[in-house]
Amino acid sequence: MEGDDLNQIKSQLVWRKNKIQEALSGHIVPMHLVNLLKEVDSALERIDSGTYGICIVCSDPIEKDRLLVDPLIKVCLDHLTTHQQKELEDDLVVANSIQKAMLPKNDQHIKGYEIYYYYDAAGVVSGDYCDIIDAGSSSDALYIVLGDVSGKGIAASMLMTHLRAMFQSLVPLGLSISHLMAKSSRLLCESTSSTHYATLLIVKAEKNGSIEICNAGHCLPLHVNKSGIKKIESNGMPIGIFCESEYGLTSLNLDKDEMLILYSDGLTEATKKDEMFGTERLEAFAKHNSELSPRNFIDKLLAELKNFLGDIPRGDDLTLMVIKRK
């Protein structure tokens, strides 16, 4: 396990130990807290001896995302008891349901735009972030956010939930999207370890077709207009890498029937043998299908991706979104 992750886990364990010791300072000593303190001490000893994160059954590394969620585990997934496997399965089902419930309403016709998205996890839960936030009846603005957090699995999905909570709280403040991006980067940097970051894309769409885009290292969105396809360049580093970051923005106007295509790298980096789906293939597809509705565009694009991959399963989370001016 990497040093930053290990330091984070050790700090978490020390904090837990202090809390347990405070709880044990009373006259009545609950036995379950005594046993929990022993577990925490044992984990700290394994960190100091260099054996932490190694399965006590097979001596293989334990999955990192599981250790970040529960630093006391001692066995890898292959050596869970039947009861533990059932508990994990139940937890994942709940996590999947919660994540789906947090997704925005799909197939929206709102403030002069038609918006449709596709969101699919490579595993049980996803590390992609997808949101549509209406600034309210007193504003003509609509905020669309797409992101891809570092890592995979449970830990990535927890970070995605953290991002959603931040943006749901920050958007009503009325900040410019460049300030919104900088503030979210600082909050993520201060609240997680240095190994955690996210590529992120914020689009502010006004009812009159005025569009502002701030891109923190995410896949380049495509502006499909009457003259062809234009890539919108990135404005900065992924969020969470540095606590103090500045971001620019790109402005454009979306005319009637023009659209923006947003996506995660689960699309362009989908690989068959040594060939990736790639942005050129996406641009060619967009050029020949720009007249479609957002929903039909995405349905046809997914069929194109499936035809490209054949029987090869996708290895990454996938998010697609099309925003069309009506």
C-alpha positions in Angstrom: 0.0 0.0 0.0 1.2 3.5 -0.9 2.6 5.7 1.8 -0.1 8.5 1.7 -2.9 5.9 2.0 -1.1 4.2 4.8 -0.5 7.4 6.7 -4.2 8.3 6.2 -5.3 4.9 7.7 -2.8 5.2 10.6 -4.2 8.6 11.5 -7.7 7.3 11.3 -6.8 4.4 13.6 -5.1 6.6 16.1 -8.1 8.9 16.2 -10.4 5.9 16.7 -8.2 4.6 19.5 -8.3 7.9 21.3 -12.1 8.0 21.0 -12.4 4.4 22.3 -10.1 5.2 25.3 -12.3 8.2 26.1 -15.3 6.0 26.1 -13.6 3.5 28.4 -12.7 6.1 31.0 -16.1 5.7 32.8 -17.0 3.4 35.6 -18.7 0.8 33.4 -16.4 -0.7 30.7 -18.4 -2.2 27.8 -16.7 -5.4 26.6 -17.3 -4.7 22.9 -15.2 -1.5 23.2 -12.4 -3.4 24.9 -12.4 -5.9 22.0 -12.6 -3.0 19.5 -9.6 -1.3 21.1 -7.6 -4.6 20.7 -8.5 -4.7 17.0 -7.3 -1.1 16.5 -4.1 -1.8 18.4 -3.5 -4.9 16.3 -3.9 -2.9 13.1 -1.5 -0.3 14.3 1.1 -3.0 15.2 0.7 -4.4 11.7 1.4 -1.0 10.2 4.5 -0.6 12.3 5.8 -4.1 11.5 5.1 -3.7 7.7 2.5 -6.5 7.5 -0.6 -4.3 7.3 -2.8 -4.9 4.3 -1.7 -8.5 3.9 -4.3 -11.3 4.0 -3.7 -13.5 7.1 -4.9 -16.5 5.1 -3.1 -16.4 1.8 -0.6 -13.6 2.3 -1.8 -11.7 -0.8 -2.5 -8.0 -0.6 -6.0 -7.0 0.6 -8.0 -4.8 -1.7 -7.0 -1.1 -1.1 -10.5 0.3 -1.5 -11.8 -2.0 1.2 -9.0 -1.0 3.6 -9.8 2.7 3.1 -13.4 2.0 4.0 -12.7 -0.5 6.9 -9.1 -0.3 8.1 -9.6 -3.3 10.5 -10.1 -6.0 7.9 -7.5 -8.8 7.8 -8.5 -11.0 4.8 -8.9 -10.5 1.1 -12.2 -11.0 -0.7 -11.4 -14.6 -1.6 -11.2 -15.5 2.1 -14.2 -13.9 3.6 -16.5 -16.2 5.6 -19.9 -17.1 4.1 -21.5 -14.7 6.6 -19.1 -11.9 5.7 -19.7 -12.5 2.0 -23.4 -12.2 2.5 -23.0 -8.9 4.5 -20.7 -7.5 1.8 -23.2 -8.4 -0.9 -26.0 -6.7 1.0 -24.0 -3.6 1.6 -23.2 -3.3 -2.1 -26.8 -3.7 -3.1 -27.7 -0.9 -0.7 -24.8 1.3 -2.0 -26.0 0.7 -5.6 -29.5 1.7 -4.7 -28.4 4.9 -2.9 -26.1 5.9 -5.8 -28.9 5.4 -8.3 -31.3 7.5 -6.2 -28.8 10.4 -6.2 -28.8 10.6 -10.0 -30.7 13.6 -11.5 -33.9 13.2 -13.3 -33.3 12.0 -16.9 -34.7 13.1 -20.2 -35.3 16.6 -19.1 -36.7 19.5 -21.1 -35.7 22.5 -19.0 -34.9 26.2 -19.6 -34.7 25.8 -23.4 -32.6 22.6 -23.4 -33.2 18.9 -23.9 -30.9 16.8 -21.8 -30.4 13.1 -21.7 -27.7 11.0 -20.0 -26.5 7.4 -19.6 -24.8 6.3 -16.4 -23.4 2.8 -15.9 -20.9 1.4 -13.4 -18.3 -1.1 -14.5 -18.9 -2.8 -11.2 -21.6 -2.6 -8.5 -21.0 1.1 -7.9 -19.5 3.9 -9.9 -16.8 6.6 -9.4 -18.3 8.8 -12.0 -20.3 11.9 -10.9 -23.2 13.2 -13.0 -25.5 16.0 -11.9 -28.0 18.5 -13.3 -28.7 21.4 -10.9 -31.4 24.0 -11.6 -30.5 27.4 -10.1 -34.2 27.9 -9.5 -37.2 29.9 -10.8 -35.5 33.2 -10.1 -32.6 32.4 -12.4 -32.2 31.4 -16.1 -29.2 29.3 -15.2 -28.7 25.5 -15.3 -25.6 23.8 -14.0 -24.4 20.5 -15.4 -21.6 18.7 -13.7 -19.7 15.6 -14.9 -16.7 14.1 -13.1 -14.5 11.0 -12.7 -12.9 10.4 -9.3 -9.6 8.6 -8.8 -9.7 4.9 -8.1 -12.6 2.4 -8.5 -15.1 0.5 -6.4 -16.5 1.5 -3.0 -13.9 4.1 -2.2 -14.4 5.9 -5.5 -18.2 5.8 -5.1 -17.9 7.4 -1.6 -15.8 10.2 -3.0 -18.4 10.7 -5.8 -21.0 11.1 -3.1 -18.8 13.6 -1.3 -18.5 15.6 -4.6 -22.3 15.6 -5.1 -22.9 17.0 -1.6 -20.3 19.7 -2.2 -21.9 20.9 -5.4 -25.5 20.7 -4.2 -24.3 23.1 -1.4 -22.1 25.4 -3.4 -24.2 26.0 -6.5 -26.9 28.0 -4.7 -24.2 30.5 -3.5 -24.1 32.0 -7.0 -20.4 31.8 -7.6 -18.9 32.0 -11.0 -18.1 28.5 -12.3 -14.3 29.2 -12.2 -14.6 30.1 -8.5 -17.0 27.2 -8.0 -14.3 24.8 -9.4 -11.5 26.4 -7.3 -13.6 26.2 -4.1 -14.5 22.5 -4.7 -10.9 21.7 -5.4 -9.8 23.3 -2.0 -12.6 21.5 -0.1 -11.7 18.1 -1.7 -8.0 18.7 -1.1 -8.5 19.6 2.6 -11.0 16.7 3.3 -9.3 13.8 1.6 -5.8 12.3 1.2 -3.4 13.6 -1.4 -4.0 10.5 -3.5 -7.6 11.4 -4.0 -8.6 13.7 -6.9 -11.2 14.1 -9.6 -11.4 15.3 -13.2 -14.4 17.6 -13.4 -16.4 19.5 -15.9 -18.9 22.2 -15.0 -21.3 23.7 -17.6 -23.4 26.7 -16.9 -26.2 27.0 -19.4 -28.4 30.1 -19.7 -31.9 30.1 -21.2 -30.7 32.4 -24.0 -28.1 29.9 -25.2 -25.1 31.4 -23.5 -22.8 28.7 -22.3 -19.8 28.8 -19.9 -17.6 25.7 -19.4 -14.9 25.1 -16.8 -12.9 21.9 -17.3 -10.6 20.6 -14.6 -8.7 17.9 -16.6 -11.8 16.0 -17.7 -12.5 14.6 -21.2 -12.9 17.4 -23.7 -16.5 18.2 -24.4 -17.7 18.5 -28.1 -19.6 21.5 -29.4 -21.6 20.2 -32.4 -22.6 23.3 -34.4 -23.6 24.2 -38.0 -19.9 24.4 -39.1 -18.8 21.1 -37.6 -17.4 19.7 -34.4 -15.3 21.7 -32.0 -13.4 20.4 -29.0 -13.6 22.6 -25.9 -10.2 22.7 -24.3 -9.4 22.1 -20.6 -9.0 25.0 -18.2 -6.9 23.5 -15.4 -5.7 20.5 -13.3 -8.0 17.9 -11.8 -9.5 19.1 -8.5 -8.1 18.0 -5.2 -4.4 17.8 -6.3 -3.5 21.2 -4.9 -5.5 23.1 -2.3 -4.9 26.4 -4.1 -5.8 26.2 -7.8 -7.1 28.7 -10.3 -9.4 27.8 -13.2 -10.4 29.7 -16.4 -13.5 29.2 -18.4 -14.6 29.0 -22.0 -17.7 30.9 -23.3 -19.7 30.0 -26.3 -23.3 30.3 -27.6 -25.4 27.3 -28.3 -27.8 28.0 -31.2 -31.0 26.2 -31.9 -30.5 22.4 -32.5 -26.8 22.7 -31.6 -25.5 20.4 -28.9 -22.8 19.7 -26.4 -21.6 16.1 -25.9 -20.1 15.3 -22.5 -18.6 11.9 -21.5 -16.2 10.1 -19.2 -13.1 8.2 -20.4 -15.1 5.0 -20.1 -16.1 5.8 -23.7 -13.0 7.0 -25.5 -10.6 4.7 -23.6 -12.8 1.6 -24.2 -10.3 -0.8 -25.7 -10.4 -3.8 -28.1 -7.1 -5.5 -28.4 -4.7 -2.5 -28.9 -7.3 -0.2 -30.3 -9.2 2.4 -28.3 -12.7 3.8 -29.3 -11.1 7.2 -29.2 -12.2 10.8 -29.7 -11.9 10.7 -33.5 -14.5 7.9 -33.8 -16.7 9.9 -31.4 -16.3 13.1 -33.5 -17.1 11.2 -36.8 -20.2 9.7 -35.1 -21.4 13.1 -33.9 -20.9 14.6 -37.3 -23.2 12.1 -38.9 -25.9 12.0 -36.2 -26.2 15.6 -35.0 -29.9 15.7 -36.1 -30.9 13.1 -33.5 -32.5 13.9 -30.2 -30.2 13.5 -27.2 -31.8 10.2 -26.2 -31.6 8.7 -29.7 -28.1 10.0 -30.1 -26.9 8.2 -26.9 -28.8 5.0 -27.7 -27.2 4.9 -31.2 -23.8 5.7 -29.7 -24.1 2.9 -27.2 -24.9 0.5 -30.0 -21.8 1.8 -31.8 -19.7 1.2 -28.7 -21.1 -2.3 -28.3 -20.4 -3.1 -31.9 -16.8 -1.8 -31.5 -16.1 -3.9 -28.3 -17.9 -7.1 -29.4 -17.7 -9.6 -26.6 -15.1 -7.6 -24.7 -16.5 -6.3 -21.4 -16.0 -2.6 -20.5 -13.3 -2.1 -17.8 -14.4 1.4 -16.6 -17.4 3.3 -15.5 -19.3 5.1 -18.3 -21.2 8.4 -18.4 -22.6 10.1 -21.5 -24.6 13.2 -21.7 -26.0 15.2 -24.6 -27.4 18.8 -24.1 -29.4 20.2 -27.1 -30.7 23.7 -27.5 -34.4 23.7 -28.4 
